[in-house]
Amino acid sequence: MKTTTIKKFNQRLLSLVEHIGLLVIAIATVFAMANETMIMVRASQVTLSDLLLLFLYLEVLAMVGLYYNSGKLPVRFPLYIGMVALARYLILDMKDMDDWRMLAITGSILMLTLAVFLIRFGHVRYPYPGDESSAQVRQVNQVRD
């Protein structure tokens, strides 16, 4: 009995820390978005790199929201964030890069894209037991065929 009480306490404590961490990440992301927006307003201009940075912030917020709602963190979200971050880096520093570095970065983006494709394909084709979302996608695909 004592072990189960300690176990429940530990689970609640970990859940509390997890929710506090998610809240801190969400607040910090919103603060960073507001800060970036103020920089754009002061400069009276919006560049592609600014938009990509805002998109990165939105992806982080979506990842936090999804994790908070489902308790699961899909691997695809960090991959999307990585692709956008690499694209932003490529756009910002393209003038100072040599050809090999540009090829390496674009190759990295391609590899991340392929990883997303493979993960998505595996998720739809071979769903986890009890995962309703991938089963629904599979049913829709079967109806189309």
C-alpha positions as CSV (number, residue, x, y, z in Angstrom):
1,M,0.0,0.0,0.0
2,K,2.8,2.4,0.9
3,T,4.5,1.8,-2.5
4,T,1.4,2.6,-4.5
5,T,0.9,5.8,-2.5
6,I,4.5,6.9,-3.3
7,K,4.0,5.9,-6.9
8,K,0.9,8.0,-7.3
9,F,2.6,10.9,-5.6
10,N,5.5,10.7,-7.9
11,Q,3.2,10.5,-11.0
12,R,1.3,13.5,-9.9
13,L,4.5,15.4,-9.1
14,L,6.0,14.6,-12.6
15,S,2.7,15.5,-14.2
16,L,2.8,18.9,-12.4
17,V,6.4,19.5,-13.5
18,E,5.5,18.6,-17.1
19,H,2.6,21.0,-17.2
20,I,4.6,23.8,-15.7
21,G,7.4,23.1,-18.3
22,L,4.8,23.2,-21.1
23,L,3.4,26.5,-19.7
24,V,6.9,28.0,-19.5
25,I,7.7,27.0,-23.1
26,A,4.3,28.4,-24.3
27,I,4.8,31.7,-22.5
28,A,8.4,32.1,-23.7
29,T,7.3,31.3,-27.3
30,V,4.5,33.9,-27.1
31,F,7.0,36.4,-25.6
32,A,9.5,35.7,-28.4
33,M,6.7,36.1,-31.1
34,A,5.7,39.4,-29.6
35,N,9.3,40.6,-29.5
36,E,9.9,39.6,-33.1
37,T,6.6,41.4,-34.1
38,M,7.7,44.6,-32.4
39,I,11.1,44.4,-34.2
40,M,9.2,44.2,-37.5
41,V,6.9,47.1,-36.6
42,R,9.9,49.3,-35.5
43,A,11.7,48.4,-38.8
44,S,8.5,49.0,-40.8
45,Q,9.4,46.0,-42.9
46,V,8.8,42.3,-43.0
47,T,11.3,39.9,-44.5
48,L,11.0,36.3,-45.5
49,S,13.3,35.4,-42.6
50,D,11.0,37.2,-40.2
51,L,8.0,35.2,-41.5
52,L,9.9,31.9,-41.2
53,L,10.9,32.8,-37.7
54,L,7.3,33.4,-36.8
55,F,6.4,30.1,-38.5
56,L,8.9,28.4,-36.2
57,Y,7.3,29.9,-33.2
58,L,3.9,28.8,-34.4
59,E,5.2,25.2,-34.8
60,V,6.6,25.3,-31.3
61,L,3.2,26.4,-30.0
62,A,1.4,23.8,-32.0
63,M,3.8,21.1,-30.7
64,V,3.1,22.3,-27.1
65,G,-0.6,22.3,-27.7
66,L,-0.6,18.8,-29.2
67,Y,1.6,17.4,-26.4
68,Y,-0.6,19.1,-23.8
69,N,-3.8,17.7,-25.3
70,S,-2.8,14.2,-26.3
71,G,0.2,13.5,-24.0
72,K,2.1,12.5,-27.2
73,L,4.8,14.3,-29.1
74,P,4.9,13.3,-32.7
75,V,8.4,13.1,-34.2
76,R,7.2,15.0,-37.2
77,F,6.9,18.4,-35.4
78,P,10.5,18.7,-34.5
79,L,11.4,17.6,-38.0
80,Y,9.2,20.4,-39.4
81,I,10.9,22.9,-37.1
82,G,14.3,21.7,-38.2
83,M,13.4,22.0,-41.9
84,V,12.1,25.6,-41.4
85,A,15.1,26.5,-39.3
86,L,17.5,25.2,-41.9
87,A,15.6,27.1,-44.7
88,R,15.8,30.2,-42.6
89,Y,19.5,29.8,-42.1
90,L,20.0,29.2,-45.8
91,I,18.1,32.3,-46.7
92,L,19.9,34.5,-44.1
93,D,23.4,33.4,-44.8
94,M,23.3,32.5,-48.5
95,K,25.6,35.3,-49.5
96,D,28.4,34.2,-47.2
97,M,28.1,30.5,-47.9
98,D,30.2,28.4,-50.2
99,D,28.7,25.9,-52.6
100,W,29.4,22.9,-50.4
101,R,27.7,24.4,-47.4
102,M,24.6,25.3,-49.4
103,L,24.5,21.7,-50.8
104,A,24.9,20.3,-47.3
105,I,22.0,22.4,-45.9
106,T,19.7,21.6,-48.8
107,G,20.7,17.9,-48.5
108,S,19.8,18.1,-44.8
109,I,16.4,19.6,-45.6
110,L,15.8,16.9,-48.2
111,M,16.8,14.2,-45.6
112,L,14.4,15.7,-43.1
113,T,11.7,15.8,-45.7
114,L,12.2,12.1,-46.5
115,A,12.2,11.3,-42.8
116,V,8.8,13.0,-42.5
117,F,7.5,11.1,-45.5
118,L,8.7,7.8,-44.2
119,I,7.3,8.4,-40.7
120,R,3.9,9.5,-42.2
121,F,3.8,6.5,-44.5
122,G,4.7,4.1,-41.7
123,H,2.1,5.8,-39.5
124,V,-0.7,5.4,-42.1
125,R,0.4,2.0,-43.4
126,Y,1.3,0.4,-40.1
127,P,-0.7,2.1,-37.4
128,Y,-0.1,1.6,-33.7
129,P,-2.7,-0.5,-31.9
130,G,-5.4,1.7,-30.5
131,D,-4.4,4.7,-32.6
132,E,-7.7,5.9,-34.1
133,S,-6.4,8.8,-36.2
134,S,-4.2,6.6,-38.4
135,A,-6.9,4.0,-38.7
136,Q,-9.3,6.6,-40.0
137,V,-6.7,7.8,-42.5
138,R,-6.3,4.3,-43.7
139,Q,-10.0,3.8,-44.1
140,V,-10.2,7.0,-46.2
141,N,-7.3,5.8,-48.4
142,Q,-9.0,2.4,-48.9
143,V,-12.3,4.1,-49.9
144,R,-10.3,6.2,-52.5
145,D,-8.7,3.1,-54.0
